[in-house]
Amino acid sequence: MVLMIEHDDSGKVTGVVYADKDGNQQRQKARAVCVAGNSIESPRILLNSASSMFPDGLANSSGQVGRNYMRHTTGSVYAVFDKPVHFYRGTIMAGIMQDEAHHDPSRGFVGGYELETLSLGLPFMAAFLDPGGWGRSFTSALDKYDHLAGMWVVGEDMPQEKNRITLHAELKDAHGLPVPDVYFDDHPNDVAMRNHAYKQGAAMYEAVGAIRTFPTPPYPSTHNLGTNRMSEKAADGVVNKWGQTHDIPNLFVSDGSQFTTGATENPTLTIVSLAIRQADYIAEQLGSGTL
């Protein structure tokens, strides 16, 4: 586990200090460092690497490290049918409906969302199913597990500076480092989008004969995004278009924390595309002696 990123007197990073499997500290020198812990661990590493030259953490002259945490607007809609549908026999997500994945403020919110078919195992279902709270409504839904069908809402949540990752003031991990403290609160736009998705999901199931539909609350976290946002100007973010930090030229961020928005789509392929693009740029810079 990486404990901190080191730098020299000029401010360029020189490598990382990490704990090996036995807990002993090791040092790995590097001409360039790519941070890829995603939206919670990446800002944590940068903040935990604070020094006299970078008292607020590495690459944080803008104060943006850890800010604008996003996780997509989510929720689920489930339906009960009169006959078994055995939704658990297929893949977890077998289809996507993109009818609402566009920008149309007349719906009462900006941005858009997708509805993705969803099939979960019983433990996951029991943890997040909430058709009116505990009691008969809950148990009756689980009793009809083989009669269920589900769809998941994935929408563009609004980046907010107050939604952020900071270092916990008291709690430490096994290595003595402050653990990440995660704060998130919905934007009113997120709530309006989710409510619209609940209504549309229920209408879709009712149109194909569902005898009961119910929404479930959003998960505590899903697609972690943001917190080391990309920006043209150094004052507005943490990295440039290559994922290269504005403050330290040989320090890069290579994950979803670069995102400025979550858009209306699962982020993995975009993260992969950015990483491949960044790798080509780093190879070019190393080859020319710039890094």
DOZA-132086 format. One record per residue (C-alpha): residue in three letters; chain; x negated, y, z negated. Coordinates in steps of 0.05 Angstrom, whole numbers, plus 5000, padded with zeros to 4 digits. Each point is the difference from the previous one (the first is absolute). Layout:
% DOZA-132086
r resn=ala, chain=A, east=X, north=Y, up=Z
...
***
This chain:
% DOZA-132086
r resn=met, chain=A, east=5000, north=5000, up=5000
r resn=val, chain=A, east=4973, north=5068, up=5020
r resn=leu, chain=A, east=4992, north=5045, up=4939
r resn=met, chain=A, east=4975, north=5063, up=5033
r resn=ile, chain=A, east=4970, north=5030, up=5062
r resn=glu, chain=A, east=4932, north=5033, up=4992
r resn=his, chain=A, east=4970, north=5060, up=5037
r resn=asp, chain=A, east=4934, north=5036, up=5005
r resn=asp, chain=A, east=4981, north=5072, up=4985
r resn=ser, chain=A, east=5024, north=5022, up=5069
r resn=gly, chain=A, east=5070, north=4972, up=4986
r resn=lys, chain=A, east=4996, north=4943, up=5050
r resn=val, chain=A, east=5022, north=4932, up=4973
r resn=thr, chain=A, east=4944, north=4949, up=4991
r resn=gly, chain=A, east=5039, north=4937, up=4982
r resn=val, chain=A, east=5045, north=4969, up=4947
r resn=val, chain=A, east=4994, north=4971, up=4931
r resn=tyr, chain=A, east=5042, north=4937, up=4990
r resn=ala, chain=A, east=5013, north=4946, up=4949
r resn=asp, chain=A, east=4984, north=4930, up=5023
r resn=lys, chain=A, east=5039, north=4937, up=4980
r resn=asp, chain=A, east=4963, north=4997, up=4933
r resn=gly, chain=A, east=5014, north=5073, up=4985
r resn=asn, chain=A, east=4929, north=5023, up=5012
r resn=gln, chain=A, east=4990, north=5065, up=5037
r resn=gln, chain=A, east=4967, north=4998, up=5068
r resn=arg, chain=A, east=4981, north=5055, up=5048
r resn=gln, chain=A, east=5011, north=4996, up=5075
r resn=lys, chain=A, east=4965, north=5053, up=5041
r resn=ala, chain=A, east=5034, north=5026, up=5063
r resn=arg, chain=A, east=4992, north=5051, up=5056
r resn=ala, chain=A, east=5076, north=5008, up=5000
r resn=val, chain=A, east=5056, north=4978, up=4954
r resn=cys, chain=A, east=5071, north=4983, up=5021
r resn=val, chain=A, east=5052, north=4999, up=4945
r resn=ala, chain=A, east=5057, north=4952, up=5015
r resn=gly, chain=A, east=5037, north=4988, up=4935
r resn=asn, chain=A, east=5063, north=5032, up=5028
r resn=ser, chain=A, east=5043, north=5053, up=4967
r resn=ile, chain=A, east=4989, north=4984, up=4926
r resn=glu, chain=A, east=4930, north=4971, up=4994
r resn=ser, chain=A, east=4967, north=5045, up=5052
r resn=pro, chain=A, east=5016, north=5066, up=4965
r resn=arg, chain=A, east=4983, north=4966, up=4934
r resn=ile, chain=A, east=4930, north=4983, up=5025
r resn=leu, chain=A, east=4990, north=5071, up=5026
r resn=leu, chain=A, east=5024, north=5031, up=4934
r resn=asn, chain=A, east=4959, north=4951, up=4958
r resn=ser, chain=A, east=4938, north=5020, up=5040
r resn=ala, chain=A, east=5001, north=5071, up=4974
r resn=ser, chain=A, east=4931, north=5031, up=4987
r resn=ser, chain=A, east=4971, north=5068, up=4983
r resn=met, chain=A, east=4999, north=5016, up=5074
r resn=phe, chain=A, east=5071, north=4975, up=5010
r resn=pro, chain=A, east=5034, north=5011, up=4932
r resn=asp, chain=A, east=5070, north=4987, up=5027
r resn=gly, chain=A, east=4980, north=4935, up=5036
r resn=leu, chain=A, east=4970, north=4986, up=5067
r resn=ala, chain=A, east=5030, north=5033, up=5062
r resn=asn, chain=A, east=5048, north=5040, up=4956
r resn=ser, chain=A, east=4982, north=5073, up=5012
r resn=ser, chain=A, east=5072, north=5009, up=5025
r resn=gly, chain=A, east=5030, north=4969, up=4938
r resn=gln, chain=A, east=5038, north=4953, up=5046
r resn=val, chain=A, east=4969, north=4933, up=4979
r resn=gly, chain=A, east=5057, north=4960, up=4969
r resn=arg, chain=A, east=5056, north=5046, up=5023
r resn=asn, chain=A, east=5058, north=4988, up=5048
r resn=tyr, chain=A, east=5009, north=4927, up=4981
r resn=met, chain=A, east=5053, north=4967, up=5044
r resn=arg, chain=A, east=5031, north=4930, up=5000
r resn=his, chain=A, east=5056, north=5005, up=5051
r resn=thr, chain=A, east=5073, north=5011, up=4984
r resn=thr, chain=A, east=5026, north=4930, up=4986
r resn=gly, chain=A, east=5058, north=4960, up=4974
r resn=ser, chain=A, east=5038, north=4938, up=5023
r resn=val, chain=A, east=5070, north=4982, up=5022
r resn=tyr, chain=A, east=5025, north=4929, up=4989
r resn=ala, chain=A, east=5062, north=4966, up=5026
r resn=val, chain=A, east=5039, north=4938, up=4978
r resn=phe, chain=A, east=5034, north=4959, up=5054
r resn=asp, chain=A, east=5055, north=4948, up=4993
r resn=lys, chain=A, east=4956, north=4945, up=5030
r resn=pro, chain=A, east=4927, north=4983, up=4988
r resn=val, chain=A, east=4950, north=5038, up=5044
r resn=his, chain=A, east=4936, north=4973, up=4968
r resn=phe, chain=A, east=4961, north=5064, up=5010
r resn=tyr, chain=A, east=4941, north=4972, up=4962
r resn=arg, chain=A, east=4984, north=4950, up=5055
r resn=gly, chain=A, east=4972, north=5053, up=5047
r resn=thr, chain=A, east=4942, north=5047, up=4994
r resn=ile, chain=A, east=5002, north=5053, up=4946
r resn=met, chain=A, east=5013, north=5055, up=5052
r resn=ala, chain=A, east=5027, north=4974, up=5065
r resn=gly, chain=A, east=5029, north=5063, up=5031
r resn=ile, chain=A, east=4999, north=5075, up=5001
r resn=met, chain=A, east=5057, north=5049, up=5015
r resn=gln, chain=A, east=4974, north=5068, up=5022
r resn=asp, chain=A, east=5066, north=5035, up=5015
r resn=glu, chain=A, east=4986, north=5049, up=4943
r resn=ala, chain=A, east=4925, north=5008, up=5011
r resn=his, chain=A, east=5005, north=5069, up=5029
r resn=his, chain=A, east=5002, north=5072, up=4977
r resn=asp, chain=A, east=5072, north=5026, up=4995
r resn=pro, chain=A, east=5012, north=5051, up=4944
r resn=ser, chain=A, east=5075, north=4997, up=5012
r resn=arg, chain=A, east=4999, north=4936, up=4959
r resn=gly, chain=A, east=4981, north=5041, up=4939
r resn=phe, chain=A, east=4925, north=4985, up=4998
r resn=val, chain=A, east=4938, north=5008, up=5043
r resn=gly, chain=A, east=4960, north=4941, up=5027
r resn=gly, chain=A, east=5027, north=4931, up=5011
r resn=tyr, chain=A, east=5001, north=4928, up=4975
r resn=glu, chain=A, east=5002, north=4928, up=5024
r resn=leu, chain=A, east=5041, north=4942, up=4975
r resn=glu, chain=A, east=4959, north=4936, up=4998
r resn=thr, chain=A, east=5032, north=4932, up=4988
r resn=leu, chain=A, east=4976, north=4973, up=4933
r resn=ser, chain=A, east=4997, north=4930, up=4971
r resn=leu, chain=A, east=4971, north=4992, up=4930
r resn=gly, chain=A, east=4989, north=4942, up=4954
r resn=leu, chain=A, east=5042, north=4992, up=4937
r resn=pro, chain=A, east=4949, north=5029, up=4951
r resn=phe, chain=A, east=4992, north=5063, up=5041
r resn=met, chain=A, east=5075, north=5005, up=5010
r resn=ala, chain=A, east=5013, north=4992, up=4925
r resn=ala, chain=A, east=4949, north=5054, up=4984
r resn=phe, chain=A, east=5029, north=5053, up=5046
r resn=leu, chain=A, east=5072, north=4982, up=5011
r resn=asp, chain=A, east=5047, north=5049, up=4967
r resn=pro, chain=A, east=5071, north=4993, up=5026
r resn=gly, chain=A, east=5031, north=5040, up=4944
r resn=gly, chain=A, east=4955, north=4979, up=4943
r resn=trp, chain=A, east=4994, north=4936, up=4959
r resn=gly, chain=A, east=5061, north=4956, up=4991
r resn=arg, chain=A, east=5048, north=4964, up=5045
r resn=ser, chain=A, east=4987, north=5044, up=5061
r resn=phe, chain=A, east=4926, north=4983, up=4995
r resn=thr, chain=A, east=5007, north=4925, up=4989
r resn=ser, chain=A, east=5054, north=4994, up=5053
r resn=ala, chain=A, east=4951, north=5029, up=5051
r resn=leu, chain=A, east=4946, north=4950, up=4981
r resn=asp, chain=A, east=5052, north=4944, up=5001
r resn=lys, chain=A, east=5011, north=5018, up=5073
r resn=tyr, chain=A, east=4926, north=5002, up=5017
r resn=asp, chain=A, east=5010, north=4956, up=5062
r resn=his, chain=A, east=5058, north=5045, up=5022
r resn=leu, chain=A, east=4957, north=5064, up=4996
r resn=ala, chain=A, east=4969, north=5043, up=5053
r resn=gly, chain=A, east=4956, north=5060, up=4987
r resn=met, chain=A, east=4969, north=5061, up=5032
r resn=trp, chain=A, east=4946, north=5047, up=4975
r resn=val, chain=A, east=4998, north=5075, up=5009
r resn=val, chain=A, east=4934, north=5030, up=5021
r resn=gly, chain=A, east=5001, north=5076, up=5010
r resn=glu, chain=A, east=4955, north=5061, up=5002
r resn=asp, chain=A, east=4994, north=5027, up=4929
r resn=met, chain=A, east=4978, north=5072, up=4990
r resn=pro, chain=A, east=4928, north=5013, up=4978
r resn=gln, chain=A, east=5000, north=5040, up=4935
r resn=glu, chain=A, east=4938, north=5026, up=4965
r resn=lys, chain=A, east=5030, north=4982, up=4932
r resn=asn, chain=A, east=5002, north=4927, up=5021
r resn=arg, chain=A, east=4929, north=4981, up=4985
r resn=ile, chain=A, east=4947, north=4954, up=4972
r resn=thr, chain=A, east=4959, north=5026, up=4942
r resn=leu, chain=A, east=4954, north=4968, up=4949
r resn=his, chain=A, east=5034, north=4978, up=4937
r resn=ala, chain=A, east=4980, north=5041, up=4940
r resn=glu, chain=A, east=4994, north=4941, up=4952
r resn=leu, chain=A, east=5006, north=4931, up=5033
r resn=lys, chain=A, east=4936, north=4967, up=5026
r resn=asp, chain=A, east=4988, north=4937, up=5041
r resn=ala, chain=A, east=4953, north=4943, up=4982
r resn=his, chain=A, east=4941, north=5041, up=5026
r resn=gly, chain=A, east=5017, north=5061, up=4957
r resn=leu, chain=A, east=5026, north=5042, up=5058
r resn=pro, chain=A, east=5066, north=5038, up=4996
r resn=val, chain=A, east=5057, north=4963, up=5033
r resn=pro, chain=A, east=5042, north=5035, up=5053
r resn=asp, chain=A, east=5061, north=5037, up=4976
r resn=val, chain=A, east=5054, north=4999, up=5054
r resn=tyr, chain=A, east=5056, north=5052, up=5003
r resn=phe, chain=A, east=5056, north=4998, up=5051
r resn=asp, chain=A, east=5068, north=5033, up=5005
r resn=asp, chain=A, east=5049, north=5000, up=5058
r resn=his, chain=A, east=5009, north=5061, up=5043
r resn=pro, chain=A, east=5073, north=5019, up=5011
r resn=asn, chain=A, east=4989, north=4982, up=5073
r resn=asp, chain=A, east=4979, north=4930, up=4979
r resn=val, chain=A, east=5065, north=4990, up=4960
r resn=ala, chain=A, east=5043, north=5025, up=5058
r resn=met, chain=A, east=4965, north=4953, up=5049
r resn=arg, chain=A, east=5007, north=4940, up=4954
r resn=asn, chain=A, east=5074, north=5013, up=4988
r resn=his, chain=A, east=5012, north=5006, up=5075
r resn=ala, chain=A, east=4962, north=4934, up=5011
r resn=tyr, chain=A, east=5042, north=4965, up=4947
r resn=lys, chain=A, east=5064, north=5022, up=5036
r resn=gln, chain=A, east=4975, north=4979, up=5069
r resn=gly, chain=A, east=4975, north=4933, up=4975
r resn=ala, chain=A, east=5066, north=4984, up=4967
r resn=ala, chain=A, east=5038, north=5020, up=5062
r resn=met, chain=A, east=4957, north=4955, up=5044
r resn=tyr, chain=A, east=5012, north=4939, up=4955
r resn=glu, chain=A, east=5074, north=5014, up=4994
r resn=ala, chain=A, east=5004, north=5003, up=5076
r resn=val, chain=A, east=4976, north=4928, up=5004
r resn=gly, chain=A, east=5047, north=4973, up=4946
r resn=ala, chain=A, east=4966, north=5010, up=4933
r resn=ile, chain=A, east=5049, north=4991, up=4942
r resn=arg, chain=A, east=4957, north=5041, up=4952
r resn=thr, chain=A, east=4942, north=5049, up=5007
r resn=phe, chain=A, east=4957, north=5035, up=4948
r resn=pro, chain=A, east=4937, north=5042, up=4999
r resn=thr, chain=A, east=4940, north=4988, up=4956
r resn=pro, chain=A, east=4954, north=5053, up=4971
r resn=pro, chain=A, east=4932, north=5015, up=5031
r resn=tyr, chain=A, east=4940, north=4960, up=4979
r resn=pro, chain=A, east=4950, north=5033, up=4952
r resn=ser, chain=A, east=4951, north=5005, up=5059
r resn=thr, chain=A, east=4995, north=4974, up=5070
r resn=his, chain=A, east=4955, north=5030, up=5054
r resn=asn, chain=A, east=4951, north=5042, up=4960
r resn=leu, chain=A, east=4979, north=5059, up=5043
r resn=gly, chain=A, east=4970, north=5069, up=4994
r resn=thr, chain=A, east=4955, north=5027, up=4943
r resn=asn, chain=A, east=4938, north=5014, up=5044
r resn=arg, chain=A, east=5037, north=5035, up=5056
r resn=met, chain=A, east=4972, north=5016, up=5068
r resn=ser, chain=A, east=4997, north=5074, up=5019
r resn=glu, chain=A, east=4969, north=5046, up=5051
r resn=lys, chain=A, east=4980, north=5051, up=4947
r resn=ala, chain=A, east=4959, north=4978, up=4940
r resn=ala, chain=A, east=5043, north=5041, up=4953
r resn=asp, chain=A, east=5062, north=4959, up=5019
r resn=gly, chain=A, east=4976, north=4929, up=4990
r resn=val, chain=A, east=4944, north=4951, up=4987
r resn=val, chain=A, east=4978, north=4971, up=5068
r resn=asn, chain=A, east=4996, north=5022, up=5072
r resn=lys, chain=A, east=5030, north=4964, up=5061
r resn=trp, chain=A, east=4946, north=4946, up=4995
r resn=gly, chain=A, east=5014, north=4985, up=4926
r resn=gln, chain=A, east=4934, north=5036, up=4984
r resn=thr, chain=A, east=5004, north=5040, up=4936
r resn=his, chain=A, east=4996, north=5075, up=5011
r resn=asp, chain=A, east=4951, north=5008, up=4942
r resn=ile, chain=A, east=4952, north=4942, up=5011
r resn=pro, chain=A, east=4984, north=4981, up=5072
r resn=asn, chain=A, east=4978, north=4928, up=4986
r resn=leu, chain=A, east=5060, north=4983, up=4956
r resn=phe, chain=A, east=5062, north=4973, up=5035
r resn=val, chain=A, east=5070, north=4977, up=4981
r resn=ser, chain=A, east=5024, north=4940, up=5040
r resn=asp, chain=A, east=5070, north=4984, up=4975
r resn=gly, chain=A, east=5072, north=5024, up=4995
r resn=ser, chain=A, east=4982, north=5055, up=4951
r resn=gln, chain=A, east=4981, north=5042, up=5062
r resn=phe, chain=A, east=5073, north=5004, up=5021
r resn=thr, chain=A, east=5034, north=5068, up=4999
r resn=thr, chain=A, east=5068, north=4967, up=5009
r resn=gly, chain=A, east=5027, north=4929, up=4995
r resn=ala, chain=A, east=5044, north=5009, up=5062
r resn=thr, chain=A, east=5053, north=4947, up=5010
r resn=glu, chain=A, east=4958, north=4938, up=5008
r resn=asn, chain=A, east=4958, north=4949, up=4963
r resn=pro, chain=A, east=4929, north=5029, up=4999
r resn=thr, chain=A, east=4953, north=4941, up=5009
r resn=leu, chain=A, east=4987, north=5005, up=5075
r resn=thr, chain=A, east=4988, north=5075, up=4995
r resn=ile, chain=A, east=4950, north=4988, up=4944
r resn=val, chain=A, east=4965, north=4948, up=5043
r resn=ser, chain=A, east=4999, north=5048, up=5060
r resn=leu, chain=A, east=4970, north=5056, up=4959
r resn=ala, chain=A, east=4948, north=4953, up=4970
r resn=ile, chain=A, east=4978, north=4975, up=5069
r resn=arg, chain=A, east=4997, north=5072, up=5026
r resn=gln, chain=A, east=4960, north=5021, up=4939
r resn=ala, chain=A, east=4951, north=4942, up=5007
r resn=asp, chain=A, east=4984, north=5021, up=5071
r resn=tyr, chain=A, east=4988, north=5071, up=4977
r resn=ile, chain=A, east=4955, north=4978, up=4943
r resn=ala, chain=A, east=4960, north=4955, up=5047
r resn=glu, chain=A, east=4991, north=5059, up=5047
r resn=gln, chain=A, east=4978, north=5046, up=4944
r resn=leu, chain=A, east=4952, north=4949, up=4972
r resn=gly, chain=A, east=4971, north=4988, up=5069
r resn=ser, chain=A, east=4988, north=5073, up=5012
r resn=gly, chain=A, east=4969, north=5011, up=4931
r resn=thr, chain=A, east=5055, north=5047, up=4978
r resn=leu, chain=A, east=5016, north=4958, up=4939
***
